[in-house]
Amino acid sequence: VQLQASGGGLVQAGGSLRLSCAASGRTFSSYTAGWFRQAPGKEREFVAGISYSGSTRYYADSVKGRFTISRDNAQNTVYLQMNSLKPEDTAVYYCAGDRYSRLGRTTNNYDYWGQGTLVTVSS
């Protein structure tokens, strides 16, 4: 499975962006998918996750109520809708896939990673 993240960019505080993660391989629809982010000088942190069916979604407290994760298994794509963005959301965002379908929040729960897309939120 290969993952390709896109949709990052520069946005003002309070604005919105939608990230996409396109996956190759039909098996991705059976994987848990997640979004992580990494700010300069910081460790990669969990942002949001979604079960293979889309029935379970879970978020980091820092983004709950502002970000929404979703997926379209017919298109093999996972999305992250980000609203009410803050400067502290600035980071490289990575999508990830877990072939064991756990609902994990740590990087070691995920087997496949995209290349990252940069989100910059200006104040």
TILUMRO-665406 format. One record per atom (N, C-alpha, C): residue number from 1; residue in three letters; x, y, z. Coordinates in Angstrom, 1 decimal. Atoms other than C-alpha are relative to their C-alpha. Example, Ala and Ser with C-alpha at 12.3 -4.5 7.8 and 13.67 -1.06 7.14 Angstrom:
BEGIN
REC   pos   code        u        v        w
REC     1    Ala      0.9     -1.2      0.0
REC     1    Ala     12.3     -4.5      7.8
REC     1    Ala      0.9      1.2      0.0
REC     2    Ser     -0.9     -1.1      0.0
REC     2    Ser     13.7     -1.1      7.1
REC     2    Ser     -0.8      1.1      0.8
This chain:
BEGIN
REC   pos   code        u        v        w
REC     1    Val      0.8     -1.2      0.0
REC     1    Val      0.0      0.0      0.0
REC     1    Val      0.9      1.2      0.0
REC     2    Gln     -0.7     -1.3      0.0
REC     2    Gln      1.3      3.5     -0.9
REC     2    Gln     -1.0      1.1      0.3
REC     3    Leu      0.8     -1.1     -0.3
REC     3    Leu     -0.2      6.6      0.5
REC     3    Leu      0.5      1.3     -0.5
REC     4    Gln     -0.4     -1.3      0.5
REC     4    Gln     -0.2     10.1     -1.0
REC     4    Gln     -0.8      1.1      0.6
REC     5    Ala      0.8     -1.1     -0.6
REC     5    Ala     -1.2     13.1      1.1
REC     5    Ala      0.1      1.2     -0.8
REC     6    Ser      0.0     -1.3      0.7
REC     6    Ser     -2.2     16.4     -0.4
REC     6    Ser     -1.0      0.9      0.7
REC     7    Gly      1.0     -0.9     -0.5
REC     7    Gly     -4.1     19.5      0.3
REC     7    Gly      0.5      1.1      1.0
REC     8    Gly     -0.5     -1.0     -0.9
REC     8    Gly     -1.8     21.4      2.6
REC     8    Gly      0.2      1.4     -0.6
REC     9    Gly     -0.2     -1.4      0.5
REC     9    Gly     -1.0     25.1      2.3
REC     9    Gly      0.1      1.0      1.1
REC    10    Leu     -0.1     -1.2     -0.9
REC    10    Leu     -0.9     28.5      3.9
REC    10    Leu     -1.5      0.5      0.2
REC    11    Val      1.3     -0.5     -0.3
REC    11    Val     -4.1     29.7      5.6
REC    11    Val      0.1      0.9      1.3
REC    12    Gln      0.1     -0.9     -1.2
REC    12    Gln     -5.0     32.4      8.1
REC    12    Gln     -0.7     -0.7      1.1
REC    13    Ala      0.7      0.6     -1.2
REC    13    Ala     -6.1     31.6     11.6
REC    13    Ala     -1.5      0.2     -0.1
REC    14    Gly      1.4     -0.1      0.1
REC    14    Gly     -9.7     30.8     11.7
REC    14    Gly     -0.5     -0.6     -1.3
REC    15    Gly      0.3      0.5      1.3
REC    15    Gly     -9.6     29.4      8.2
REC    15    Gly     -0.1     -1.5      0.0
REC    16    Ser      0.3      1.4      0.2
REC    16    Ser    -10.2     25.9      6.8
REC    16    Ser      0.9     -0.6     -1.1
REC    17    Leu     -0.7      0.7      1.0
REC    17    Leu     -8.3     23.3      4.8
REC    17    Leu     -0.6     -1.4      0.0
REC    18    Arg      0.3      1.4      0.1
REC    18    Arg     -9.1     19.8      3.6
REC    18    Arg      1.1     -0.8     -0.5
REC    19    Leu     -1.1      0.9      0.4
REC    19    Leu     -6.4     17.2      3.4
REC    19    Leu     -0.6     -1.3     -0.6
REC    20    Ser      0.4      1.3      0.6
REC    20    Ser     -6.7     14.1      1.3
REC    20    Ser      1.2     -0.9      0.0
REC    21    Cys     -1.0      1.1      0.0
REC    21    Cys     -4.9     10.8      1.4
REC    21    Cys     -0.4     -1.1     -0.9
REC    22    Ala      0.4      1.0      1.0
REC    22    Ala     -5.1      8.7     -1.7
REC    22    Ala      0.9     -1.3      0.2
REC    23    Ala     -0.7      1.3     -0.2
REC    23    Ala     -4.1      5.0     -1.3
REC    23    Ala     -0.1     -0.8     -1.2
REC    24    Ser     -0.1      1.0      1.0
REC    24    Ser     -3.0      2.5     -3.8
REC    24    Ser     -0.3     -1.4      0.6
REC    25    Gly      0.2      1.3     -0.6
REC    25    Gly     -4.1     -1.1     -3.3
REC    25    Gly     -1.4     -0.1      0.6
REC    26    Arg      1.4      0.1     -0.4
REC    26    Arg     -7.6     -2.4     -2.7
REC    26    Arg     -0.2     -0.4      1.4
REC    27    Thr      0.1      0.4     -1.4
REC    27    Thr     -6.8     -3.7      0.8
REC    27    Thr     -0.1      1.2      0.9
REC    28    Phe      0.0     -1.1     -0.9
REC    28    Phe     -6.6     -0.2      2.2
REC    28    Phe     -1.4      0.2      0.6
REC    29    Ser      1.4     -0.1     -0.5
REC    29    Ser    -10.4     -0.3      2.6
REC    29    Ser     -0.2     -0.8      1.3
REC    30    Ser      0.1      0.8     -1.2
REC    30    Ser     -9.8     -2.9      5.4
REC    30    Ser      0.9      0.5      1.1
REC    31    Tyr     -0.9     -0.5     -1.0
REC    31    Tyr     -7.3     -0.8      7.3
REC    31    Tyr     -0.6      1.2      0.8
REC    32    Thr      0.2     -1.3     -0.8
REC    32    Thr     -7.7      1.7     10.1
REC    32    Thr      0.9      1.0     -0.7
REC    33    Ala     -0.8     -1.1      0.5
REC    33    Ala     -6.5      5.1      8.8
REC    33    Ala      0.1      1.1      1.0
REC    34    Gly     -0.2     -1.0     -1.0
REC    34    Gly     -5.1      7.9     10.8
REC    34    Gly      0.8      1.2     -0.6
REC    35    Trp     -0.8     -1.2      0.3
REC    35    Trp     -3.7     11.4     10.5
REC    35    Trp      0.9      0.3      1.2
REC    36    Phe     -1.0     -0.5     -1.0
REC    36    Phe     -0.6     12.5     12.5
REC    36    Phe      0.6      1.3     -0.5
REC    37    Arg     -0.7     -1.3      0.4
REC    37    Arg      1.3     15.8     12.5
REC    37    Arg      1.3      0.1      0.8
REC    38    Gln     -1.3     -0.3     -0.6
REC    38    Gln      4.8     16.9     13.3
REC    38    Gln      0.4      1.4     -0.2
REC    39    Ala     -0.4     -1.3      0.1
REC    39    Ala      5.7     20.4     14.1
REC    39    Ala      1.5      0.1      0.2
REC    40    Pro     -1.4     -0.1     -0.1
REC    40    Pro      9.3     21.6     13.9
REC    40    Pro      0.5     -0.2      1.4
REC    41    Gly     -0.6      0.3     -1.3
REC    41    Gly     11.4     20.3     16.8
REC    41    Gly     -0.9     -0.8      1.0
REC    42    Lys      0.9      0.8     -0.8
REC    42    Lys      8.5     18.2     18.1
REC    42    Lys     -0.1     -1.4     -0.5
REC    43    Glu      0.3      1.4      0.4
REC    43    Glu      7.6     14.5     18.0
REC    43    Glu     -1.3      0.0     -0.8
REC    44    Arg      1.2      0.2      0.8
REC    44    Arg      5.0     13.2     15.6
REC    44    Arg     -1.1     -0.3      1.0
REC    45    Glu      1.1      0.2     -0.9
REC    45    Glu      1.6     13.3     17.3
REC    45    Glu     -1.3     -0.4     -0.8
REC    46    Phe      1.3      0.4      0.5
REC    46    Phe     -1.8     11.7     16.7
REC    46    Phe     -0.9      1.1     -0.1
REC    47    Val      1.0     -1.1      0.3
REC    47    Val     -4.5     13.9     15.2
REC    47    Val     -1.4     -0.7      0.0
REC    48    Ala      1.3      0.6      0.1
REC    48    Ala     -7.4     11.6     14.2
REC    48    Ala      0.1     -1.4     -0.6
REC    49    Gly      0.0      1.3      0.6
REC    49    Gly     -8.3      8.1     13.3
REC    49    Gly     -1.4     -0.4     -0.4
REC    50    Ile      1.3      0.5      0.5
REC    50    Ile    -11.1      6.2     11.5
REC    50    Ile      0.1     -1.5     -0.2
REC    51    Ser      0.0      1.5      0.3
REC    51    Ser    -12.0      2.5     11.4
REC    51    Ser     -0.2     -0.3     -1.4
REC    52    Tyr      0.1      0.4      1.4
REC    52    Tyr    -12.0      0.6      8.2
REC    52    Tyr     -1.4      0.3     -0.6
REC    53    Ser      1.4     -0.2      0.5
REC    53    Ser    -15.8      1.0      7.8
REC    53    Ser     -0.4      1.4      0.1
REC    54    Gly      0.4     -1.4     -0.2
REC    54    Gly    -15.9      4.6      8.9
REC    54    Gly     -0.9      0.2      1.2
REC    55    Ser      1.0     -0.1     -1.1
REC    55    Ser    -18.2      3.8     11.8
REC    55    Ser      0.6      0.6      1.3
REC    56    Thr     -0.6     -0.5     -1.2
REC    56    Thr    -15.7      4.8     14.5
REC    56    Thr      1.1      1.0     -0.4
REC    57    Arg     -1.0     -1.1      0.2
REC    57    Arg    -13.8      8.1     14.5
REC    57    Arg      0.5      0.5      1.4
REC    58    Tyr     -0.5     -0.5     -1.2
REC    58    Tyr    -11.6      9.4     17.2
REC    58    Tyr      1.1      1.0     -0.2
REC    59    Tyr     -0.8     -1.2      0.2
REC    59    Tyr     -9.6     12.5     17.8
REC    59    Tyr      0.9      0.3      1.2
REC    60    Ala     -0.7     -0.6     -1.1
REC    60    Ala     -6.9     14.1     19.8
REC    60    Ala     -0.8      1.1      0.6
REC    61    Asp      0.8     -1.0     -0.7
REC    61    Asp     -8.3     16.5     22.4
REC    61    Asp      0.2      1.4     -0.6
REC    62    Ser     -0.4     -1.3      0.5
REC    62    Ser     -6.5     19.4     20.8
REC    62    Ser     -0.8      0.4     -1.3
REC    63    Val      0.7     -0.3      1.3
REC    63    Val     -8.5     19.1     17.5
REC    63    Val     -1.5     -0.4      0.1
REC    64    Lys      1.4      0.4     -0.2
REC    64    Lys    -11.8     17.7     18.8
REC    64    Lys     -1.0      1.2     -0.2
REC    65    Gly      0.9     -1.1      0.3
REC    65    Gly    -14.7     19.8     17.5
REC    65    Gly      0.4      0.9     -1.1
REC    66    Arg     -0.5     -0.9      1.1
REC    66    Arg    -12.6     21.5     14.8
REC    66    Arg      0.3     -0.9     -1.2
REC    67    Phe     -0.4      0.8      1.1
REC    67    Phe    -11.3     18.6     12.7
REC    67    Phe     -1.0     -1.2     -0.2
REC    68    Thr      0.8      1.2      0.3
REC    68    Thr    -13.3     15.8     11.0
REC    68    Thr      0.7     -0.9     -0.9
REC    69    Ile     -0.6      1.0      0.8
REC    69    Ile    -11.9     12.6      9.6
REC    69    Ile     -1.1     -0.8     -0.7
REC    70    Ser      1.0      0.8      0.7
REC    70    Ser    -13.8     10.7      6.9
REC    70    Ser      0.8     -0.8     -1.0
REC    71    Arg     -0.7      0.8      1.1
REC    71    Arg    -13.1      8.1      4.2
REC    71    Arg     -1.1     -0.4     -1.0
REC    72    Asp      0.8      0.5      1.1
REC    72    Asp    -14.5      7.0      0.9
REC    72    Asp      0.8     -1.2     -0.5
REC    73    Asn     -0.7      1.2      0.4
REC    73    Asn    -13.5      3.4      0.4
REC    73    Asn     -0.1     -0.3     -1.5
REC    74    Ala      0.1      0.2      1.4
REC    74    Ala    -14.8      3.3     -3.1
REC    74    Ala      1.1      0.8     -0.8
REC    75    Gln     -1.0     -0.8      0.6
REC    75    Gln    -12.2      6.0     -3.9
REC    75    Gln      1.4     -0.3      0.6
REC    76    Asn     -1.3      0.3     -0.8
REC    76    Asn     -9.5      4.6     -1.5
REC    76    Asn      0.6      1.3      0.5
REC    77    Thr     -0.5     -1.3     -0.4
REC    77    Thr     -9.2      8.0      0.0
REC    77    Thr     -0.5      0.3      1.4
REC    78    Val      0.3     -0.5     -1.3
REC    78    Val     -9.2      9.4      3.5
REC    78    Val      0.2      1.5      0.1
REC    79    Tyr      0.0     -1.5      0.0
REC    79    Tyr     -9.9     13.1      4.3
REC    79    Tyr      0.2      0.4      1.4
REC    80    Leu      0.0     -0.7     -1.2
REC    80    Leu     -9.2     15.4      7.1
REC    80    Leu     -0.5      1.5     -0.2
REC    81    Gln      0.5     -1.3      0.1
REC    81    Gln    -11.4     18.5      7.2
REC    81    Gln      0.4      0.8      1.2
REC    82    Met     -0.5     -0.8     -1.2
REC    82    Met     -9.8     21.2      9.4
REC    82    Met     -0.6      1.3     -0.1
REC    83    Asn      0.6     -1.2     -0.1
REC    83    Asn    -11.8     24.1     10.5
REC    83    Asn      0.5      0.8      1.2
REC    84    Ser     -0.4     -0.8     -1.1
REC    84    Ser    -11.1     27.0     12.9
REC    84    Ser      1.5     -0.2      0.3
REC    85    Leu     -1.4      0.3     -0.1
REC    85    Leu     -7.4     26.5     12.3
REC    85    Leu      0.7      1.1      0.9
REC    86    Lys     -0.8     -0.9     -0.9
REC    86    Lys     -4.9     28.0     14.8
REC    86    Lys      1.4     -0.1     -0.4
REC    87    Pro     -1.4      0.1      0.3
REC    87    Pro     -1.3     28.8     14.5
REC    87    Pro      0.7     -1.2      0.5
REC    88    Glu     -0.7      1.2     -0.6
REC    88    Glu     -0.4     25.9     16.8
REC    88    Glu     -0.4     -1.3     -0.8
REC    89    Asp      0.3      1.1      0.9
REC    89    Asp     -1.9     23.6     14.1
REC    89    Asp      1.1     -0.1     -1.1
REC    90    Thr     -1.1      0.0      1.0
REC    90    Thr      1.1     24.4     11.9
REC    90    Thr      0.9     -1.2      0.2
REC    91    Ala     -0.8      1.2     -0.1
REC    91    Ala      2.9     21.2     11.1
REC    91    Ala      0.0     -0.7     -1.4
REC    92    Val      0.1      0.9      1.2
REC    92    Val      3.6     18.6      8.4
REC    92    Val     -1.0     -1.1      0.5
REC    93    Tyr      1.0      1.0     -0.3
REC    93    Tyr      0.6     16.3      8.3
REC    93    Tyr      0.2     -1.3     -0.8
REC    94    Tyr     -0.3      1.3      0.6
REC    94    Tyr      1.0     12.6      7.6
REC    94    Tyr     -1.3     -0.9      0.1
REC    95    Cys      1.0      1.0     -0.2
REC    95    Cys     -1.6     10.0      6.8
REC    95    Cys      0.6     -1.4      0.1
REC    96    Ala     -0.6      1.3     -0.3
REC    96    Ala     -1.1      6.4      7.9
REC    96    Ala     -1.1     -1.1     -0.1
REC    97    Gly      0.9      1.1      0.0
REC    97    Gly     -2.7      3.0      7.6
REC    97    Gly      0.5     -1.2      0.8
REC    98    Asp     -0.3      1.1     -0.9
REC    98    Asp     -2.9      0.1     10.0
REC    98    Asp     -0.7     -1.3     -0.6
REC    99    Arg      0.6      1.2      0.6
REC    99    Arg     -3.4     -3.3      8.3
REC    99    Arg     -0.6     -0.9      1.0
REC   100    Tyr      0.6      0.9     -1.0
REC   100    Tyr     -4.4     -4.9     11.6
REC   100    Tyr     -1.3      0.6      0.6
REC   101    Ser      1.3     -0.6     -0.3
REC   101    Ser     -7.3     -2.5     12.0
REC   101    Ser     -0.2      0.3      1.5
REC   102    Arg      0.1     -0.5     -1.4
REC   102    Arg     -6.5     -1.4     15.5
REC   102    Arg     -0.5      1.4      0.0
REC   103    Leu      0.5     -1.4     -0.1
REC   103    Leu     -7.9      1.9     16.7
REC   103    Leu      1.1      0.7      0.8
REC   104    Gly     -1.1     -0.5     -0.8
REC   104    Gly     -4.5      3.2     17.7
REC   104    Gly      0.3      1.5     -0.1
REC   105    Arg     -0.3     -1.4     -0.1
REC   105    Arg     -3.2      6.6     18.7
REC   105    Arg      1.5      0.3      0.0
REC   106    Thr     -1.5     -0.2      0.0
REC   106    Thr      0.6      6.0     18.5
REC   106    Thr      0.5     -0.5     -1.4
REC   107    Thr     -0.6      0.3      1.3
REC   107    Thr      2.9      5.8     15.5
REC   107    Thr      0.3     -1.5     -0.2
REC   108    Asn     -0.3      1.4      0.2
REC   108    Asn      3.8      2.2     16.2
REC   108    Asn     -1.2     -0.9     -0.3
REC   109    Asn      1.2      0.8      0.4
REC   109    Asn      0.2      1.1     15.5
REC   109    Asn     -0.2      0.0     -1.5
REC   110    Tyr      0.2     -0.2      1.4
REC   110    Tyr      0.6      2.1     11.9
REC   110    Tyr      1.1     -0.5     -0.8
REC   111    Asp     -1.0      0.7      0.8
REC   111    Asp      2.4      0.2      9.2
REC   111    Asp      0.4      0.8     -1.3
REC   112    Tyr     -0.2     -0.7      1.3
REC   112    Tyr      2.1      2.5      6.1
REC   112    Tyr     -0.2      1.5      0.3
REC   113    Trp      0.0     -1.5     -0.2
REC   113    Trp      2.8      6.2      5.9
REC   113    Trp      0.1      0.7     -1.3
REC   114    Gly     -0.2     -0.9      1.2
REC   114    Gly      2.4      8.9      3.3
REC   114    Gly      1.2      0.9      0.2
REC   115    Gln     -1.2     -0.8     -0.1
REC   115    Gln      5.0     11.5      2.6
REC   115    Gln     -0.2      1.3      0.7
REC   116    Gly      0.2     -1.2     -0.8
REC   116    Gly      3.4     14.4      4.5
REC   116    Gly     -0.3      1.2     -0.9
REC   117    Thr      0.4     -1.3      0.6
REC   117    Thr      1.8     17.7      3.5
REC   117    Thr      0.1      1.1      1.0
REC   118    Leu     -0.2     -1.1     -1.0
REC   118    Leu      2.7     21.0      5.1
REC   118    Leu     -1.2      0.9      0.1
REC   119    Val      1.1     -1.0     -0.4
REC   119    Val      0.0     23.1      6.8
REC   119    Val      0.6      1.1      0.8
REC   120    Thr     -0.6     -1.2     -0.7
REC   120    Thr      1.0     26.6      7.8
REC   120    Thr     -1.2      0.9      0.3
REC   121    Val      1.1     -0.9     -0.4
REC   121    Val     -1.5     28.7      9.8
REC   121    Val      0.6      1.3      0.5
REC   122    Ser     -0.6     -1.3     -0.4
REC   122    Ser     -0.6     32.4     10.1
REC   122    Ser     -1.0      0.7      1.0
REC   123    Ser      0.8     -0.7     -1.1
REC   123    Ser     -1.8     34.6     13.0
REC   123    Ser     -0.5      1.3     -0.5
